[in-house]
Amino acid sequence: MEKYQYVLAMLFAINEINASPLLLPNVTLGYEVYDPCYSDMVAIDAVMCYLSGNQSKVPNYSCRSASPKLSAVVGDSPSSGSVAIARILGLTYFPQISYASALPTLADKTQFPSFVRTVGTVDSQPVAVVQMIRHFNWSWVGILSSNNDYGDQGSQKLKREMAKSDICVAFAKTLSTPPSKESLDNIMDAIQKTKTNVIVLYAYATELIAFLQAVTANKISGKVWIAVGSWLPSAVFTQKDLWPVLNGTIGLAKYSSNIPGFQDFLYSIYPAKYPNDIFIREFWEQVFSCKWNNVSNVTNVPSCTGKEDLTKVDKSVYDTTNFRLSVSVYNAVYAVAHAIDNMLSCQGGSGPFTNGTCANIESFQPWQLFYYVKRIHFLNSGGERVAFDEKGELKGLYDVLNWQTSPDLKGELVKVGMFDDWGPNGKKLVLNEKHIIWGKMYKEVPPSVCCDSCPPGFWKAPREGQPFCCYDCLPCSDGEISNQTDTTDCMRCPEDQWPNEDRVKCIPKVLEFLSYEDPLGIALSTITSACSLLTVSVLCIFIRFRDTPLVKANNRSLSYLLLVALLLCFLCSFLFIGRPSTITCLIRQAVFGTIFSLCVSCIFAKTITVVIAFSATKPNSPLRRWVGSSIPNSMILTGSSIQSVICISWVIMYPSSPQLNMKAMKGIITVECREGSITYFYIMLGFLAFLALLTLVVAFLARNLPDGFNETKFITFSMLVFTSVWISFIPAYVSTKGKYMVAVEIFAILSSSLGLICCIFAPKCHIIVLKPHMNTKDYLISKSQIGKKI
């Protein structure tokens, strides 16, 4: 039916032209119709008959009389037939205008110099299909092509266009000709494994029947078929057993412009009116399911009368509304007519040929007419633009059609959009999604992706060995965000910012330091204050009872100095609490090191004093001359001076200053003091450790001296506590960051200082305050005598 309509479209166009007083006046167009029957050999035979005349077919020879003059060949429909005849017609640049052949190779003017077509540029269909895929956000698409030049070249062009738009090919299979069970099973397996919902069918209608039947047999559902113009408006959709599979099919078809009067013409034909039409009787039998001259009626088939009413025939059998390829035939005939009209309008002396000559309508050469065919430009009666580019291609103008079946078993191709290759970039495709039906399984646009979209906060990590559309969604790394869907990489936040919990935006980092408002800061400052008050209390007790034997026996001046040093040790903790400033950063470690060295030096001096005092009581002891305050004072001055030199050198050479540490902790800017030299820090601690160990050794060796109140034992224990604290401090300090590193140092200062005051002064305060009867000279002497006996 469809092919016969092409013949009627040609006849209608020729009748219009011959009746027109404006186009080709005084010239009558004739025609000859050949049926190639989808055979390349028959197509070649037909064109040879056309060129040679009614006699034997002789290449490059015509048995025709001078009139009528051959003008052009309109056809063929299949691309393979057009290729076959185009090679022959191209030898003499004989004009050939195809109305349906879409093979990309036919655009090659070297191979096919006289071939043009009104079906639309071959580059338009893949571009239009890709724009449609992008419009629906599909990225995982299968391709099935026919096993011929049309399918191979078309699918290759489609793949290139898909690659430009970042669309992945889920699979690409070829339909064998003829289709075999093995090849169909292989295709079915690919469709089911890849799980793509969208498949482009780049093939002819006759090649898809077996495939669609196999899809039905395998109960494959939920697939959206994208059709190209070669098969969408075809007899495939007349097979109702395929409707469940085809329902929701969307694709491109040649733009169906209206041809004024053509519908009435289609209804006006009948056998008696065209007795010489060799096709009309067969057409009549198929449309009305009757037989001519069926006298016996043995098959229960009615006889044809020739008076049946075409207006009552269902449009699925005889479509008189959609003139897609019929318009192409119509345009092809008009293109020849306009070319001849332009050739007739040529003025001698200004013609396009040698010396400004024009072609003679009675004896023009094929290449002369083809010159004008390439340059035609007109609007057909439906308002459609017809003009060829340098490759003989007509700019694509396509309808987007959707095959829809209703519950009452009716089906139709519904126009849901249009693709206009004349339009500006980005606006060539226009769709009305509300009118699209996607089949029974989908109420809206079905997804077709290899992987679900990666939400903000994640990035697409490609899967090894798979197309880039297949990926894993991985969360952004620390310090990075992604605020868009399907990002391929995360953005790093500025140094002073950090990702929020969802990693979709950067937020300012929290400024962190050991503040007085912080619970840890409050606790440490409270403990520091309490310890400072304790030290002041002990100092007050010692001053209040300065004339008692116990205070005198323990070297009052050294005790006072040690208590003051311990008070300063506690108070220097406040230099580490609060936001670091230039002053606090500059002096806090130096003050800490110097004060603690003074403290340990005082303890060492007390120890040495006890040793000298006990040893000097022995007869002929050489230490008698060292009795006095000069030795302890010298030791205190030496110890604290060396540490002072170390700290002052450190401050001068490598001054510390506040800095913002962006990397210490996640999401936090640590306000800290940049230690100018870590080496000097450990030198300072090293010297402090040396003093402490020296004091510990001396006190340990003197622990059994007959001191009335066992001060050397208390000093030994206090230095054990002191050294234990600072030995533990080093690994703890190195392993912590931010405010906790500062807290560790404060804790070490407080615990070591508290250990000293408790071990050295607590026993004495206990006696002074609670047991005053022991704070007498007699008790002190008796304790000393007991020590000597032991």
Secondary structure, 3 states (H helix, E strand, C coil): CHHHHHHHHHHHHHHHHHHCCCCCCCCCCCCCCCCCCCCHHHHHHHHHHHHHCCCCCCCCCCCCCCCCCCCCEECCCCHHHHHHHHHHHHHHCCCEEECCCCCHHHHCCCCCCCEEECCCCCCHHHHHHHHHHHHCCCCEEEEEEECCHHHHHHHHHHHHHHHHCCCEEEEEEEECCCCCHHHHHHHHHHHHHHCCCEEEEECCHHHHHHHHHHHHHCCCCCCEEEECCCCCCCHHHHCHHHHHHHCCCEEEEECCCCCCCHHHHHHHCCCCCCCCCCCHHHHHHHHHCCECCCCCCCCCCCECCCCCCHHHCCCCCCCCCCCHHHHHHHHHHHHHHHHHHHHHCCCCCCCCCHHHCCCCCCCCCHHHHHHHHCCCEEECCCCCEEEECCCCCECCEEEEEEEEEECCCEEEEEEEEEEECCCCCCCCEEECHHHCCCCCCCCCCCCCCCCCCCCCCEEEEECCCCCCCCEEEEECCCCEECCCCCCCCCEECCCCEEECCCCCCEEECEEECCCCCCHHHHHHHHHHHHHHHHHHHHHHHHHHCCCCHHHHHCCHHHHHHHHHHHHHHHHHHHHHCCCCCHHHHHHHHHHHHHHHHHHHHHHHHHHHHHHHHHHHCCCCCHHHHHCCCHHHHHHHHHHHHHHHHHHHHHHHHCCCEEEEEEEEECCEEEEEEECCCHHHHHHHHHHHHHHHHHHHHHHHHCCCCCCCCCHHHHHHHHHHHHHHHHHHHHHHHHHCCCHHHHHHHHHHHHHHHHHHHHHHHHHHHHHHHHCHHHCCHHHHHHHHHHHHHC
